[in-house]
Structure formats: C-alpha cells, structure tokens
C-alpha cells in the first residue's frame, strides 16, 4: 500500500468516526425523555399562566391542578411567560418533582407534581 493510499484511508476512517459520533449524539438527544405534566395553558394579562385544562389522569391532574388555576411560580422562580414555563417543564426528568405555586379562588396554594414522560402521541 502506498503512503498516499494509507493517508487517504486514515482520513476516511477519521471522517467516518466523526460522523458516527455525531449521529450517536443526535440520537441521544432525540431519545432523551422530556418532562411532561399534562396541561394546556395560556398567558394571562396579570402575570402568570392560566391552566386551561389538566389532562385527565396526567401528572398535573393527579397532583390536583385544576382548570382556572394561575401558575405563579415554579419552585422559587416567578413564571413570566409560557415559553419559559414550557422549557422548565421539558428540562425536568420523568420522576422529578416540580413545586408550583398557583392562585385558586383568590388564595395561593402549593402543588407538587411528579413529572411524567411525554407520551409518544402528544404534540411537541
């Protein structure tokens, strides 16, 4: 084998290894479960996020979250917009506990939700 052929094979092998490593990394990110609590939400004018619906038998429903609740905090962090809230939930792992402070009937209430795994048939 000539020196040039050996060098070409070495370069091709290195490129193949990089491509395989990137494919494995992408697969890992896609296969990683994201947090899911099972709520439909909308922003409010007064701050916080309103629960439109807690999906029946979902993590939020099981924890006692109700339609009309206003989510004000996740842990000690104020909820200011829907996108940030969704990102916080998605970053949580199935089995993690999320403490939400919600306003219901004019009073604040703490609700602890055990994060579930996003069902395969749900929208992303």
C-alpha positions in Angstrom: 0.0 0.0 0.0 1.4 3.4 -0.9 1.8 6.1 1.6 -0.9 8.2 -0.2 -3.4 5.4 -0.1 -2.8 4.8 3.6 -3.2 8.5 4.3 -6.5 8.6 2.3 -7.8 5.6 4.3 -6.8 7.2 7.6 -8.7 10.4 6.7 -11.8 8.5 5.6 -11.7 6.4 8.8 -11.5 9.6 10.9 -14.4 11.3 9.0 -16.5 8.1 9.4 -15.8 8.1 13.1 -16.8 11.8 13.5 -20.0 11.2 11.5 -20.9 8.1 13.7 -20.2 10.1 16.9 -22.4 13.0 15.7 -25.2 10.5 14.8 -25.0 8.9 18.2 -25.1 12.3 19.9 -28.1 13.3 17.9 -29.9 10.0 18.6 -29.2 10.5 22.4 -30.8 14.0 22.3 -33.8 12.8 20.4 -34.3 9.7 22.6 -33.9 11.7 25.9 -37.2 11.9 27.6 -38.5 15.3 28.2 -40.7 16.4 31.2 -44.4 16.3 30.8 -47.1 17.4 33.3 -50.2 17.3 31.1 -51.6 20.8 31.0 -53.0 23.1 28.4 -52.1 26.6 29.3 -52.4 30.2 28.2 -50.8 33.5 29.2 -52.7 36.0 31.5 -52.7 39.7 31.4 -51.9 40.0 35.0 -48.8 37.7 35.1 -48.6 34.0 35.5 -50.1 31.3 33.3 -53.7 30.1 33.3 -54.4 26.4 33.3 -57.0 25.8 30.6 -57.1 22.1 31.2 -55.3 19.5 33.2 -55.4 16.4 31.1 -57.3 13.6 32.7 -55.0 11.2 34.6 -52.0 13.2 33.7 -49.4 14.3 36.3 -51.0 17.7 36.8 -54.5 16.2 37.2 -53.2 13.6 39.7 -51.5 16.4 41.7 -54.7 18.4 41.9 -54.1 21.2 39.4 -57.4 22.5 38.0 -58.8 24.5 35.1 -58.6 28.2 36.0 -55.6 27.8 38.3 -53.0 30.6 37.7 -49.4 29.2 37.8 -47.4 31.9 39.5 -44.1 30.1 40.4 -42.1 27.0 39.7 -40.1 26.4 42.8 -39.0 29.9 43.8 -38.9 31.3 40.3 -41.6 33.6 39.1 -43.5 32.4 36.0 -43.4 35.3 33.4 -44.2 33.7 30.1 -45.5 30.5 28.5 -42.2 29.6 26.6 -40.1 29.8 29.7 -42.5 27.7 31.7 -42.7 25.0 29.0 -38.9 25.0 28.8 -38.6 24.5 32.6 -41.0 21.5 32.4 -39.3 20.0 29.4 -35.9 20.2 31.2 -37.2 18.2 34.1 -36.8 14.5 34.0 -39.6 12.0 34.5 -39.8 11.3 38.2 -38.6 14.8 39.2 -40.9 16.8 41.5 -42.0 20.3 40.5 -43.4 22.6 43.1 -45.8 25.0 41.6 -47.4 28.0 43.4 -50.8 28.6 41.9 -53.6 31.1 42.6 -57.0 29.5 43.1 -60.1 31.2 44.4 -58.0 34.3 45.5 -55.5 32.2 47.6 -52.1 30.9 46.8 -51.6 27.2 47.0 -48.6 24.9 46.5 -49.0 21.9 44.3 -46.2 19.3 43.9 -46.3 17.5 40.6 -44.3 14.3 39.8 -43.1 14.9 36.2 -44.1 12.2 33.7 -42.7 11.1 30.4 -44.1 12.7 27.3 -46.4 10.3 25.6 -45.3 9.3 22.1 -48.6 10.5 20.6 -48.5 14.0 22.1 -47.6 17.2 20.2 -44.1 18.5 20.8 
